[in-house]
Amino acid sequence: WMAETPPGSGVFDIAIPLHAAAMLAVVQCGKALGEREMLRETASWFAALEKAYPRNMWQMHTFHLNAVLWESFRLIARQVRGDSSFAKDVEAYAQDMESYLEAAFNGDPRLWSFSAAHAASLSWATAKKASRRKKLGSMIDEYWRRWVDIAPGFNITVAYTCGPLQGLAPLLAKPGADASTHVIHVLKLAEKDVDLFQVLGDAGGGDGIGS
């Protein structure tokens, strides 16, 4: 999956986050359709990504764009056969990216990403070691705290919050003292998005948005 860099230059390079998201889409479609060849093709894409984007290059992308990889590979790991070499390779890469992003997250209180929040919740749900589960649980709590701090800057009462909701809703899987408050917050954001931004059908007068 290539992107022109810069636009109009005729020079193309691999778009790493797009590549990871495309891998996830192909894995999900391949599993739904029962097409094993699509899964095998994705394994070759992953090998290309490992060579094109080793750890010493991760600083080239932002926290959020790297989080897209973490999220994509966490979801891919849940879709492929667990005893396959592909699953093991994806899991190893995801864990390395998790450690890298955890250090960045802990080192900069300004960082937040809905993809990272989602990936953290996925990792927490599948963590087997108590120490890792506790560490990820603390990250989830911190994602909530930071969201509370940055939400006013998003003007969330009128802005479209589909992106943040992709990260906030999965965080609800972890119980806690503020769980009911968090659930109410997420539901209000979702209801507001539907009320303000849903595409209305044509009621018959020919003047509806859906027309």
C-alpha positions in Angstrom: 0.0 0.0 0.0 1.8 3.0 -1.3 1.4 6.7 -1.0 2.9 9.5 -3.1 5.4 11.5 -1.2 5.0 14.5 -1.6 1.7 14.6 -3.5 2.3 15.2 -7.2 5.9 14.2 -7.1 5.6 10.9 -8.8 7.7 9.4 -5.9 5.9 6.7 -3.9 6.7 5.1 -0.6 4.9 2.6 1.7 2.3 4.1 3.9 2.9 2.1 7.1 -0.4 2.8 9.1 -2.5 2.3 5.9 -0.6 -0.9 5.2 -1.4 -2.2 8.7 -5.1 -1.2 8.4 -5.3 -2.8 5.0 -3.9 -6.0 6.5 -6.5 -6.0 9.2 -9.3 -5.5 6.6 -8.0 -8.4 4.4 -7.7 -10.7 7.4 -11.2 -9.9 8.6 -12.7 -10.4 5.0 -10.6 -13.6 4.5 -11.9 -15.1 7.7 -15.5 -14.1 7.0 -15.4 -15.6 3.4 -13.3 -18.6 4.4 -10.6 -17.6 2.0 -7.3 -18.9 3.4 -5.3 -17.5 0.5 -6.2 -14.0 1.7 -4.7 -14.8 5.1 -1.5 -16.2 3.4 -1.2 -13.1 1.4 -1.5 -10.9 4.5 1.4 -12.9 6.1 3.6 -11.8 3.2 2.5 -8.2 3.6 3.4 -8.4 7.3 6.9 -9.7 6.4 7.3 -6.7 4.1 6.2 -4.3 6.9 8.7 -5.8 9.3 11.5 -5.0 6.9 10.2 -1.6 5.9 9.5 -0.4 9.4 11.9 -1.9 12.0 11.9 -0.6 15.6 14.7 1.9 14.9 12.4 3.8 12.6 9.3 4.0 14.8 10.1 7.5 15.9 9.4 8.6 12.3 5.6 8.4 13.0 3.5 10.1 15.6 2.1 8.3 18.7 -1.3 7.9 17.1 0.0 6.5 13.8 2.1 4.0 15.6 -0.9 3.2 17.7 -2.8 2.3 14.5 -0.3 -0.5 14.0 -0.6 -1.7 17.6 -4.4 -1.7 17.3 -4.4 -3.4 13.9 -2.0 -6.2 15.0 -3.9 -6.8 18.2 -7.1 -7.3 16.2 -5.3 -9.5 13.6 -3.9 -11.7 16.4 -7.5 -12.4 17.5 -8.5 -13.4 13.9 -5.8 -15.8 12.8 -5.0 -19.3 14.1 -3.2 -18.9 17.4 -0.6 -21.7 16.8 0.5 -20.3 13.4 3.9 -18.7 12.8 2.0 -15.7 11.5 0.1 -15.3 14.7 3.3 -15.6 16.8 5.1 -13.0 14.6 2.2 -10.6 14.8 2.0 -11.0 18.6 5.7 -10.4 19.0 5.6 -7.2 16.9 2.5 -6.0 18.8 4.1 -6.5 22.1 7.2 -4.6 21.0 5.0 -1.8 19.8 3.1 -1.9 23.1 6.3 -1.5 25.1 7.5 1.4 22.9 4.2 3.2 23.1 3.8 2.6 26.8 7.2 4.3 27.4 6.1 7.2 25.2 2.7 7.5 26.9 4.2 7.5 30.4 6.8 10.0 29.4 4.5 12.6 27.9 1.2 13.4 29.7 -0.1 15.2 26.6 -0.3 12.0 24.5 -3.7 10.4 23.8 -5.0 8.3 20.9 -8.2 6.4 20.4 -6.3 3.6 18.6 -3.9 3.3 21.5 -6.8 3.3 24.0 -8.5 0.5 22.0 -5.3 -1.5 21.7 -4.6 -1.1 25.5 -8.1 -2.5 26.3 -7.5 -5.4 23.9 -4.2 -6.2 25.5 -5.6 -5.9 29.0 -8.4 -8.3 28.1 -6.0 -11.0 26.9 -3.1 -10.5 29.3 -2.3 -13.7 31.2 0.3 -12.4 33.6 -1.1 -10.5 36.6 1.7 -7.9 36.5 1.1 -7.1 32.8 -2.7 -7.0 33.3 -2.2 -4.6 36.3 0.1 -2.4 34.2 -2.4 -2.2 31.3 -5.2 -1.6 33.7 -3.3 1.5 35.0 -2.9 2.6 31.4 -6.6 2.3 30.8 -7.3 4.4 33.9 -4.8 7.0 32.7 -6.5 7.1 29.2 -9.7 8.0 31.0 -8.1 10.7 33.1 -6.4 12.3 30.1 -9.6 12.2 28.1 -11.4 14.1 30.9 -8.6 16.8 30.7 -8.6 17.1 26.9 -12.3 16.7 26.1 -13.2 20.4 26.6 -10.7 21.3 23.9 -12.7 19.1 21.4 -15.9 21.0 22.1 -17.6 17.6 22.5 -21.1 19.0 23.0 -21.3 19.9 19.3 -18.3 18.2 17.6 -18.3 14.8 15.9 -16.7 12.4 18.3 -16.8 9.2 16.3 -13.0 8.8 16.6 -12.7 9.3 20.3 -15.6 6.9 20.9 -13.7 4.1 19.1 -11.2 4.3 21.9 -13.5 5.2 24.8 -16.1 2.5 24.4 -13.6 -0.4 24.6 -12.2 1.1 27.8 -15.5 0.3 29.4 -14.6 -3.4 29.5 -12.5 -2.7 32.6 -14.6 -2.3 35.7 -13.8 0.5 38.2 -15.2 2.9 40.7 -16.1 5.4 37.9 -17.6 2.8 35.5 -21.1 4.1 35.7 -19.9 7.7 35.0 -17.9 6.5 32.1 -20.8 4.5 30.6 -23.1 7.5 30.8 -20.4 9.7 29.2 -19.9 7.3 26.3 -23.7 6.9 25.7 -24.2 10.7 25.7 -21.4 11.2 23.1 -22.9 8.5 20.9 -26.4 9.9 21.3 -25.2 13.4 20.5 -23.4 12.1 17.3 -26.5 10.4 16.1 -28.7 13.4 16.8 -26.4 15.9 15.2 -24.7 14.0 12.4 -26.9 11.1 11.2 -28.0 11.3 7.6 -31.8 11.8 7.6 -33.9 9.9 5.2 -36.2 11.7 2.8 -39.6 12.1 4.5 -41.4 12.3 1.1 -41.2 16.0 0.5 -38.0 15.8 -1.5 -36.1 18.1 0.8 -34.6 15.7 3.3 -30.8 15.3 3.5 -31.2 11.7 2.4 -32.7 12.8 -0.9 
